[in-house]
Amino acid sequence: APDPARLPLFGIEDGLWLQHPDQPGLMTKREVRIQLLADLDLPAMGVLWDIGAGVGSVGLEALRLRPGLGLWAVERRAGAAALLAANAERLGVEPAGLVEGSAPAVLEQLPDPDRVLIGGGGRERRAVLAMVLERLLPGGVVVIPLATVEALAELRPLLESGGLQVAIRQLQAWRGAALGDGTRLAPLNPVLVLVGRRP
């Protein structure tokens, strides 16, 4: 295990995260994580929901930046809470709650959020966002990384009809990979980021 005091404040390398052995590499990559943390515009205090938390990479790094936040990490996969807890210990942070279960059903038990990251949801994405918009506090921000333009077209109108200020960006990063005696640039999957801010 790494020494948390020697880890960077944010932008922790992908390889330092404990992951599900049957899904190695299925996590928010470092380059995208850094942008999502910026888009969340994290306050010093308040409540952060990380929905579809996966291994916890975004939410747990948020706690390193803002230890006064109450992080509620939600992940439907069985065994997720134990993995999230182990990664929290590696980073030296303490989430307010680790919830195993499917959104939106489990969101009812959480305190109202100031910030929300929706990293999962699948077919329930619209219902998840609808509940988030019911509960998001004034001045709150919701950030949604997406893999398809169809998902963007589906969710953007919900933010706009909810009266949120909307921003959209697309992220693309490349990493160096060996090619003979040289280096080629291998692309990571592009990510669309949908951001809504409540006045």
Buried (B, 14 or more C-beta within 10 A) or exposed (E): EEEEEEBEEBEBEBEBBBBBEEEEEEBBBBBBBBBBBEBBBBBEEBBBBBBBBBBBBBBBBBBBBBEEBBBBBBBBBEEBBEBBBBBBBBBBBEBBBBBBEBBBEBBEEBBEBBBBBBBBBEEBBBBBBEBBBEBBBEEBBBBBBBEEEEBBEBBBEBBEEBEBEBEEEEBEBEEEEEEEEEEEEEEBEEBBBBBBBBE
